[in-house]
Amino acid sequence: MKIANALFVSPLLLAASLTSGFAHEDSAAVDSMIAMFDDGVIVGDPKIVDCTLSGGTKTSCLSITVKSNLTENDMGPWCPRNISDGPDEAGIWLHEGKRYDADGEFVENLATFYGDPDWQMFDPANGNIRVTDSKAACEAAARPDVDAAYNNYCVECLTSYMDEDVLTTYVLPLHPVDQKTPSRVNGLGGIGLAFNGIKFDAPAPVDAILAAHTLAPFDDCGGHVNLHAGYHYHAAGGCSPEVTSTNGHAAIIGIALDGYPMTSRVDANGSEPSDLDACRGHFTDGLGYHYHVNEIGSNQTIGCFIAETGCSLDDPDQICDASIISNRRGPPPGE
């Protein structure tokens, strides 16, 4: 996947829209935030709506419906087809905070890597790797209770298996409401939204995947596909659009579900801030509070939410009450 062109917004507009996490309700500030998204990502007209956040706070939110503008040529690769395939023909896998090329050699040595002789994902006679290659196979394998017929498979789902584009409506607080105790990131609604319309999702359920001796690689961008959310990120691989920040600070790459900006891990000098809290956030002049995404190998884009979260919804007309609704697309996916 190619890195998208950076978007440039004037420092004054950035300051207006990003201080306190897009807290200004005037139309100029909202318009400047909307301008950060790639062309064609936003569906319909964003609007300010009443909402109830996860902690029960009733407030005003920005409702924005998006779709991905990526094609299948922009995604992948994921599963190698033969144990002779190199890194260029495969995605990545995350384990204990490290990133590994999920190439043919990695698949060949899974039994050693995990200390489990039951790993046997390839045919020893010819080195061919078993890969899910249809919608039905994807549905059977990419779920928590993996169909036994797909144990020891490399799980690869494609957006072409989906009947229609995934449209998601994000309802994000204009005024972030900090919590006394940060809340953990879980599978309810994801983590945030990139400026290309891709969801930053909660950590992938690696334990469920490995229990069936399956592998569900990510591409180099940290993304893969399921049939409920479409293509989504479990890590920030540096492929999503960036908005330049001021004073050499890290570029802005998205909006967290609690309304605070998400920035890249390191600043313009390649350094990670030393004062990040447990949620991977801190305050700086101009940006106010914001998160720095984690290393790609972590399977944990940010550590937690410092503020009450809004909603991610299938239905753009649904009222956001994050205190009672399940902010999840479809049934609990397997990845």
C-alpha positions in Angstrom: 0.0 0.0 0.0 1.3 3.4 -0.9 1.5 6.2 1.6 -1.1 8.9 0.9 -0.1 12.4 0.1 0.1 14.6 3.1 -2.6 17.2 3.6 -1.6 20.7 4.4 -3.9 23.0 6.5 -2.9 26.5 7.6 -1.6 26.7 11.2 -4.4 29.1 12.2 -7.1 26.7 11.1 -5.3 23.8 12.8 -5.1 25.7 16.0 -8.8 26.6 15.7 -10.0 23.0 15.0 -7.6 21.0 17.1 -7.3 22.9 20.4 -9.2 20.8 23.0 -9.9 18.1 20.4 -12.0 20.0 17.8 -13.9 21.8 20.6 -14.9 24.9 18.6 -18.5 24.7 17.3 -18.2 27.5 14.8 -18.6 26.5 11.2 -15.0 27.6 10.2 -13.5 25.2 12.7 -15.7 22.3 11.7 -15.0 23.0 8.0 -11.2 23.1 8.6 -11.4 19.7 10.3 -13.5 18.3 7.4 -10.8 19.5 5.0 -8.3 17.1 6.5 -10.1 14.1 5.0 -9.2 12.7 1.6 -11.5 13.6 -1.3 -14.4 11.2 -1.7 -14.3 9.8 1.9 -17.1 11.8 3.4 -20.6 10.7 2.5 -23.4 13.3 2.7 -23.1 16.4 4.9 -21.5 16.3 8.3 -23.7 17.8 11.0 -23.7 18.7 14.7 -26.1 16.5 16.7 -27.1 15.9 20.3 -25.4 12.8 21.7 -24.8 10.9 24.9 -21.2 9.9 25.6 -20.1 6.6 27.2 -20.1 8.1 30.7 -23.6 9.5 30.3 -22.7 13.1 29.5 -25.2 14.7 27.2 -23.4 17.1 24.8 -23.0 18.1 21.1 -21.2 15.9 18.7 -20.0 16.0 15.1 -21.8 13.3 13.1 -19.7 12.3 10.0 -20.4 9.4 7.7 -17.4 8.0 5.8 -16.4 5.2 3.5 -12.9 4.0 2.5 -11.5 5.3 -0.7 -9.0 2.5 -1.0 -9.1 -0.2 -3.7 -7.9 -3.8 -3.3 -4.7 -2.7 -5.1 -4.0 -0.4 -2.2 -4.3 -3.3 0.4 -2.3 -6.3 1.1 -0.5 -8.6 0.5 -1.4 -10.8 3.5 -1.0 -14.6 3.1 2.0 -16.1 1.3 1.1 -19.0 -1.1 4.2 -21.1 -0.7 6.9 -21.4 1.9 9.3 -20.1 -0.7 7.5 -16.7 -0.9 9.5 -13.8 0.5 8.4 -10.7 2.5 7.3 -8.8 -0.7 4.6 -11.5 -1.2 3.3 -11.5 2.4 2.0 -9.3 5.2 3.2 -9.1 8.8 2.3 -10.7 12.1 2.6 -9.2 15.6 3.9 -11.0 18.6 4.9 -9.7 22.0 5.4 -6.2 20.8 7.4 -7.1 17.7 6.6 -7.1 14.0 7.5 -10.2 11.9 7.3 -10.7 8.2 4.6 -13.4 7.8 6.3 -14.8 4.7 6.8 -18.4 3.7 9.8 -19.0 6.0 7.7 -17.7 8.9 4.8 -20.0 8.1 7.2 -22.9 7.6 8.6 -22.4 11.1 5.4 -21.7 13.1 5.7 -24.9 15.1 9.1 -23.8 16.3 8.1 -20.1 16.7 5.2 -21.0 19.0 6.7 -24.2 20.5 3.7 -26.2 19.3 4.0 -29.2 16.9 0.3 -28.9 15.8 1.2 -26.0 13.5 1.2 -27.4 10.0 -0.2 -24.8 7.6 1.5 -26.0 4.4 1.8 -29.2 2.4 5.3 -30.7 3.0 5.3 -32.3 -0.5 5.2 -29.0 -2.4 5.3 -26.2 0.2 1.9 -24.8 -0.8 0.2 -22.9 2.1 -3.5 -23.4 2.9 -5.2 -20.0 2.4 -8.8 -19.0 2.6 -9.7 -18.2 -1.0 -13.5 -17.5 -1.0 -16.1 -15.6 0.9 -17.4 -18.8 2.4 -14.0 -19.7 3.7 -13.5 -16.2 5.0 -16.8 -16.4 6.9 -15.9 -19.8 8.4 -12.4 -18.9 9.5 -12.5 -15.2 10.4 -14.6 -15.6 13.5 -13.9 -16.4 17.2 -15.2 -20.0 16.9 -13.2 -20.9 13.8 -14.7 -23.7 11.8 -12.6 -26.8 12.5 -12.3 -27.3 8.7 -10.1 -24.2 8.6 -7.7 -25.0 11.4 -4.1 -24.5 10.2 -5.1 -22.0 7.5 -3.8 -18.6 6.7 -6.9 -16.4 6.9 -7.2 -13.8 4.1 -10.5 -11.9 3.4 -11.0 -9.5 0.5 -13.2 -6.5 0.2 -14.6 -8.0 -3.1 -16.3 -10.6 -0.9 -18.6 -7.8 0.5 -21.9 -6.9 -1.2 -21.5 -3.2 -0.7 -19.3 -0.4 0.6 -19.0 -0.2 4.3 -20.4 3.1 5.5 -19.7 4.1 9.1 -21.1 7.1 10.9 -18.8 8.5 13.6 -20.4 10.6 16.3 -17.5 12.5 18.0 -17.8 14.9 20.9 -17.0 18.5 20.0 -16.0 19.1 23.6 -14.1 16.1 24.9 -15.2 15.2 28.4 -12.4 13.9 30.5 -13.0 11.0 32.8 -11.8 10.6 36.4 -10.4 7.2 35.4 -9.3 6.4 31.8 -11.3 3.7 30.2 -9.7 0.7 28.5 -9.8 0.3 24.7 -12.1 -2.6 23.8 -14.1 -3.9 20.8 -17.0 -1.5 21.2 -16.7 0.9 18.3 -13.0 0.9 17.7 -10.4 3.5 18.6 -10.8 6.2 16.0 -10.9 7.3 12.4 -8.1 8.0 9.9 -8.4 10.7 7.3 -8.8 8.2 4.6 -12.0 6.8 6.2 -10.4 3.7 7.7 -11.2 2.7 11.2 -8.4 2.4 13.8 -9.8 -0.7 15.5 -9.3 -2.3 18.9 -6.5 -4.9 19.3 -7.0 -8.0 17.2 -8.1 -11.0 19.3 -4.8 -12.8 18.7 -5.4 -15.5 21.3 -8.6 -16.7 19.5 -6.8 -16.7 16.2 -3.8 -18.7 17.4 -6.0 -21.2 19.4 -7.3 -22.5 16.1 -3.7 -22.6 14.6 -4.7 -20.0 12.2 -2.9 -16.8 11.2 -4.6 -13.6 10.1 -1.8 -11.4 8.8 -1.9 -7.6 8.5 -0.5 -5.8 5.5 2.5 -3.5 6.0 0.0 -0.7 6.9 -1.3 -2.7 9.9 -4.6 -3.5 8.2 -6.7 -6.4 7.1 -10.4 -7.2 6.2 -13.3 -8.7 7.9 -16.8 -8.9 6.4 -18.4 -6.7 9.0 -16.0 -3.7 9.2 -14.3 -4.1 5.8 -10.6 -3.0 5.7 -9.5 -1.6 9.1 -6.3 -0.9 10.9 -5.1 -2.7 14.0 -1.9 -0.7 14.0 -0.6 2.5 12.5 1.8 1.6 9.8 2.4 5.0 8.4 0.1 4.6 5.4 -2.8 6.9 6.4 -2.9 10.6 5.4 -1.1 13.0 7.6 -1.7 16.7 8.5 1.4 18.6 9.3 1.5 20.1 12.8 3.2 23.1 14.2 6.7 23.4 15.9 7.9 20.2 14.4 5.5 18.1 16.5 4.1 14.8 15.2 1.7 14.8 12.3 -2.0 14.4 12.9 -3.3 11.2 11.5 -6.9 10.9 12.8 -9.5 11.5 15.5 -10.0 9.2 18.5 -13.5 8.2 19.4 -13.4 10.5 22.4 -12.7 13.5 20.2 -9.0 14.0 20.8 -6.5 14.1 17.9 -4.4 11.1 17.1 -0.8 11.8 16.0 2.0 9.7 14.6 4.3 8.0 17.1 7.3 10.3 16.6 7.8 14.0 15.9 9.6 15.6 12.9 12.9 14.8 14.5 12.0 11.1 14.8 11.7 11.2 18.6 8.8 9.9 20.7 7.8 12.2 23.5 9.0 11.2 26.9 6.0 12.4 28.9 3.2 10.2 27.5 0.7 9.0 30.0 -0.7 5.5 30.1 -3.1 6.3 27.3 -0.1 7.5 25.2 -1.3 11.1 25.3 0.1 14.4 26.5 -0.5 18.2 26.2 1.4 20.5 24.0 0.9 24.2 23.0 -1.3 24.5 20.0 -2.6 20.9 19.9 -3.7 20.7 23.6 -4.2 17.0 24.6 -3.6 14.4 21.9 -2.5 10.8 21.5 0.6 9.4 20.0 0.0 6.0 18.3 2.1 3.1 19.4 4.7 1.1 17.5 3.2 -1.2 14.9 4.2 -4.4 16.6 2.1 -3.6 19.7 -1.4 -4.5 18.5 -2.5 -1.6 20.6 -2.8 1.7 18.8 -3.4 3.8 22.0 -3.4 2.6 25.5 -6.8 3.8 26.7 -9.3 6.7 26.4 -8.8 9.7 28.7 -12.3 11.1 27.8 -15.8 9.7 27.3 -16.3 8.2 23.9 -18.9 8.8 21.2 -20.2 6.3 18.8 -19.5 4.5 15.5 -22.7 3.4 13.9 -24.0 1.5 11.0 -27.1 3.7 10.6 -26.4 7.5 10.1 -29.9 8.3 11.5 -29.3 6.3 14.7 -29.1 8.5 17.8 -25.7 8.1 19.6 -26.1 7.0 23.2 -22.7 5.5 23.9 -23.7 4.8 27.5 -26.1 2.0 26.4 -25.6 1.0 22.8 -23.2 -1.6 21.5 -20.8 0.4 19.3 -19.9 -2.5 17.1 -20.6 -3.3 13.5 -22.4 -6.6 13.2 -21.7 -9.6 15.4 -18.4 -10.0 17.2 -15.9 -10.6 14.4 -13.1 -13.0 14.6 -10.5 -10.5 13.7 
